[in-house]
Amino acid sequence: MFKTLKENIKKAFFLFKSKNVTEIDTSIVLKEIGKALIDSDVNHNIVFNLIKNVKKKSIGKKILDPLNAKQVIIKLVHDELVKLMGGKKTDINMSGNPTIILICGLQGSGKTTFSSKLAFFMKKKGKSPLLVAADIYRPAAIKQLNDISKKVNIPIFYLENNKDVIDIIDKSIIFSSKKKFDPIIIDTAGRLSIDKIMMMELNKISINFNPHETLLVADSMTGQDAINTAKLFSKTLKFDGIVMTKLDGDSKAGSSITISSIINKPIKFISYGEKIQDIEIFYPDRIANRILGMGDVVTFVEKIQEQFNESRAKKIYKKISKNQFNFYDLLDQIKRVEKIGNIKHIISMIPGMDKLSFIDKNKNSFKKIESIIYSMTPYERYNPKILQNENRKKRISNGSGNSLNDINLFIKHFNQMRKIMKHINNNLGRNTIKDLLLEMINKKNKK
């Protein structure tokens, strides 16, 4: 996710020479950041305003030890990116009984796949969702929903020979009331481009059933076209939020960064990968962290927290807060993460791990990392600090079949990850690792 943009921004920050924020250094670095954003399909005017705001806030800014110029600019760029992406996460409206969620978008945007992912997401949250196949023009849409729903035991409603979309939805609501399904997720028809028939149909659905939430699915790989599509939809249909799909590839990220501020609608979900669990709530601050190469430890913890019991959660928090997170803990989390799926996406959340070339991202495998850890003695796994010793590292290299350079790189990034996890825990306030783990414990206690 955002691979090229992230790499180009990282290169820009390497241009910093001085310990203080000087106008010359700031201009050079921001110029390169601007280029990186424009190359990722961010609008020129938006880039210009972002750079102008960062310059204004940075020039003459006092540096508080131990901060340096680079960290100050990173923080300012981070804040501007968060603002561009909507400032804060926005929840979907679940006030109905049942809640009706209408999914719309162009054909090929990932609409049907997202509908299935959202249903699975709701099921994990304790809901009883019903998928409604309301695409009366594309027979494959019904089959696609049906095939996915069977695998994860999610009910689907469709009337195969019925071409009246209003009648289909009306009967699905009656069916859901009898079976107590909630929410109802309606996958509507799309077109290759916006046309009068599609928009009339969507408006008709909206007027007849007054959905509690209408989500527009936009394909991030189409760049500025995704924004143009959202603009056209907003002229004729009242929708509540945006879903950015296909974020697993190295596509241009500009639409994901700027669509919210241009359309004045929040991004509520992001979708990536082919697995049904490859969906996340959109947090602007966390995405900004990923773009700036800072990882996303908070989302990482959320992904694995459902695997923790109360005792394990307390231990993990204690170790993170005391910077005692060790290789046994990492191995334990790898085992849990492998159950979640899409390791290529997950490792992008762990600071530095996406740079480890010996992780087999294509095969979704942490096998090489596991081989390194298994080649350590129990004492070494509990005490990462002792791995400064060259003889120990050579033994691990021979035992795991990895080069000494790989071992050094792995240890370096592991130590960076520990520091960043501790820093996030100590400084981010709400939604820190501590808060997340303790919140989970409290929920379990209430049950």
N, C-alpha and C positions, 0 to 999 in steps of 0.2 A: 504494500500500500504506500503510495507517494514515494516510491524508491528513488526515481531520478531527481525529483524536487528536493528530497531530503539530502541526497548526495551533493547536489549543487549548492545548497545552503550551507552545508558543512564546509565545503571548499571556501566559500565566501568568508566564513569566520576565521579561517586559517590566515587570512590576510591581515589580521590585527597584529600590530607590532608593539604598540605602547601599552603601558599599564593604566594610563588615564584615557578618558574619552576625549579625543581631539577631533576637531571638525574635519581635518583631512582624512584621518583613518576611518572615521564614521562614514564619510561620503564614499570612500572607496568600497567599504564593506557593503553598504546599503545599495550601491550601484549594482554590485554582483548579485545581491539578494533580489533586487528588482528584475534583473535579467532572468534569474531562475524562475521567478513567479510568472513572468511574461512567457517564457518557454513552456511553462505548464498551463498556458492558456488562460491566465488571469488577465482581465481587462486592463489596458494601459492606464486609464484614469484612476482605477482603484489602486494600482501599484504606485502611481505618483502620489496619491494621498497618503498611502501607508508610509512611504519613505519620508514624506514631508512631516507627518506626525511624529515618527520616531526621531528624526533630526531635531525637531523642536523640543522634544522632551529630554534628549540626551546631551546636547551641547551645554557644557559648563556644569553638568551634573556632578555632584560630589560623590566620590567613590568611598564606600564604607568597607573597611577591612573585614573579611578577606576577599571581598568582591573585586573583580577587575573589569576592565572595559568590555571585554567579550561577554561576560555574564550580564552586565547591565544592558547591552544591546539585545542579547538573547531574550531577556525578560521583556523589554519594550516591544520587540517584534512579536513575541508570544502574545502579549496583551492585545496588539493590533489584529493579529490573526483570529484570536478568540472573538473579538468584537465583530470582525467581518463574518464569522460563522454563526452569529446570532447571540453571542454572549453567554448563554446558559442553555442547558438541555430543557426541552419542553415535552411534558408528558402527553400521551394521547388521552382523549376523553373517554372514560369508561363508566359514565354515569347512567347508561341505559339499563333497562331490564326487559329484554336483553339489549346489550350494546350492539349497534349496527356500524360496521366499519366497511366503507366503500373504497375499493382499490381501483385506481384508474391510471392510464398512461398509454403510450404508443405501443404498437405490436413490436416485440423484440426487445423491450426495455427490461425484461425480467419480472414482469408483473405477476404472472401465474406462479413462478418460483417463489417470489416474495410472499405471496398470499399463503403458500404452504409453510414457509419459514415462520411467518407471523403466527399462524395457527399453532405451530409446534412451540414457539416462544411463549404463547399464552398458556398452553397446556403445562409447560414447566413451571409457570407462575401459579398453578393450581386452578386455572380456569377450565371450562369445558367448551372449547370452540367448535363451531360448525362452519365448514367451508362450503360456499355456494358457487357452483359453476354457472355463471351468468353470461358467459361468452357464447352466444348463440350462432356465431359465424365461423368459429374455428373448432371443429370437432376434436382436434388434438388437445385442446385446452382441457376438455372434460377428462380425456384419457390421462393427461399429465397429472391433473389434480387427483384423479382416482388412484393412479399408481403410487404416488407419493403418500397419500393418506393411508393406504393399506399398510405400508411399511411401518408407519409410526402410530397406527391405530387412532387416526383422527377421522371423525365422521364427515361425509361429504353429501351434499344435496344437489341433485340435478334431475332434470326432466328431458330425457334424450331427444324426443321428437317434438318438444314444445319450442316454438320460436317466439313466444311472447315473454320478453324479459321481465316485464312487470308482474306477470302471472307467476313466473318462476320464483321471483324474490318474495312475493306475497305468500306463496305456499311454503317457502322455506322458513319464513317467520312463524307461520302456524305450526310447522313441524318442530321448530326449535323450542317453541313454548310447551308443546306436549312432552318433549324429551328433556326439557330444561337445559338446553345448550346456550351458552353465553361466553364470548361474543359470537356474532354472526359476521363472518368475513366474506365479502362479496367480490369475486374476481370478475371484472367486467371486460367487455370486448375492447380491443385496441385496433388501430389502423396503422398503415405505414406512414401516414401523415395525418394531421388534424383535418377532419372534414365535418361538414354540416350534420350528416346523419349521426356520427359518433357523438358529437356534442349535444345534439337534441336528445339522444337516448340517455346520456349521462344526466342531463338536466331533468329529464322526465323521472329518472330514478330518484334523483335528489329531492325533487318536489313531492313525489309520492310517499317516500319513506323517511325523509328528513334524517339522514345518517348522523350519528353522534360524532363520527370522525370520517373525513374523506382524505385519503392519502394519494398524492401524485407520485408515481414511480418514474424516476429519471435515470437514464443510462449514463454513468459517469464517463464512459469511453467515448461518448459523442462530443465531449468538450462544451464549447459555447452553444452548440445545437441544443443541448439539454436545457440551457438557460432560456433559449428562444422558445423552446417547446413549453416550458413552464409559464413564460410570459403569455403565450397564446391561450393556454388553458385558463389562466387567471382572468382573462377578459370575459370568458363565458361561463366559467364554473367556479363556484365558491369551494375551495378546498382548504383544509386546515394545516397540512404539513407536507413535507417532501421526503421521499425515500431515495437515497442514492445507491444504485446497484452496480455490480461488476467492479468493485473496488479492489479486487484481488490482483488484477493485472497491473502492469506499469503504465497505466493510462494517464492522460493529462489530468491533473487534479484540480485545475482551475475552476471548473464548474462546482465541485464540492466545496471549495473555499468561499466562493463568491455568490452562489445562487441564492442563499438565504437573505443577504443584504440587498440584492437586486430585486428579488421578487417580494421581499418583505414577508416571507413565510419561513417558519423554522424547519430545519432538517430534523426529522424525528427518529429515523432509523437509517443504518447503513447495512448493505448486504454484500457479501463477498463469497467466493467459492461455490462449490456445487452441493455441499452437504447441507442438510436441513437445519443444522444448528449454527450455520454461518451467518449470523445476524446479530447486530448490536444496537443498543440505544445510542443515539448520537450525543456525545458530550463535546462541545467545542473546545474546552480546555485540554481535554485528553488528546483530541486529534491534533491540536497545535503542538502538544508535546511530541507526538510521533513525527510530525513534519520537521521539527527542529532536532530530531535525533535523540530525544530524551526518553524514548520508550513510553510505556503506559502501564506502569506497575499496578495502578489501582484497578484497571479493567482486567489485568492478568489475575489479580487476586479474586475478583468477582467471578471470573471464569472457573476458578478451581475451588471457590469457597463451598460450593454445594457438595464437594467431595469430602470436606472436613467434618470431623465430629467436634464437639465442644472442647475436649481436652487438647486436640491437635491445634485448633484455632488459637487457643491461649498460648501454647508453646511457640507457634510461629510468630505471633505478635511480640512476645517477649524477646525472641531471638533477633527479630528485625530491629526492635527498639534499642537493643544493646550491641548491634552490629556483630551478632554471633551466628548469623545464618551460614551454615556449612554445606559441604558437598553431599552429606546424607540428606539434608533438607532439599537441596536442588534435585537429587535423584528421586526423592519422594514426590516432588511436584511434577517432575517430568512424567512419572508414571500416571499421575492424575490428569495431566494435560493431554497425554496420548489418548485418553478416553474421550476427550472433548472433540478432537478432530482439528483439521486444518492447522497443522503445526507451523506451516509457512507463515500464516497470519499471526499465530500466537507468539512466535519468537520475535516478531516485530515490536511486541509490547515490552520485551525485556531489554533494557538498555545495553547496547553493545553486542547482543547475541546475533543480530541480523548480519553482523560483519564477520561471523565465524564461517569461513568458506568451507570447512569440513562438515558442516551440518548438511545432511542430505534433504534439502527442502523439497525437491521434486518428488521424492518417495515418502515425504511426510515422516521423516525418521530422525530421532535423536540418538541413533545407535552408536555413533562415534563418540558423542559426549559420554554416553553410558560406559563405553569401553574405557575411556580415560578414567572415569571415577572408579570403575571396578578394578582398574590396575593400581589403585592407591591402597595403601594399608588402611585398616580401620582408624588408626591414630591420625593419619593424614586427612582422612575424610572429615574427622571431627575438628581438625586444627589446620585450616587453610593457610595460616600464616607461615607454617614451617616449609611450605613449598617454594621458598626462595632458594633452597638448596639445589644446586645443579645436579648432583648425583641422584637425588630423589626424582627430579624431573626426567633425567635420562632413563632411569629404570621404568618410569611410567610410560615414557615414549616407546621403549622397546616392548613393554608388556601390552600396550594398547594398539601397536601398529601404526601410530601417528608420528609425524615428525616432531622434533624438539620445538620447532617454531610454532606448530599447532598447539603444543602443550603450553608454551609461554603465552600465546594469544588467548587461549581459553582461561588461564589463571588470571591474566590481566583484566579481561572483561568480567570475569566472575567477581573480582575485587571491586571493580567499578560498579557493578550491579548492586553489591551489598551497600556501598556508600550511598548510591542514589536512592535505594529503598529506604534507608535510614533517614536520609535528608527529606524525602517526600513525607515520611511518617511524622517527622518532627516539625515540618514547616507549612504543610498545605492546609491545615485546619480541617474543616468538614470534608467528608469523603476520603479521609486518609485510610491507610491500611488498618490502623487501630480501630477507627470508627466502623469500618466495614466488618471486621472480624467480630468486634464486640456487639454490633448490631445483629449479626447473624446469631450469636450466642443468645442474645436477649429474645429473639424470635423463637428459637428452639425451646427456651425456658418457658415462654408463654404457652406454647403448644402442650 
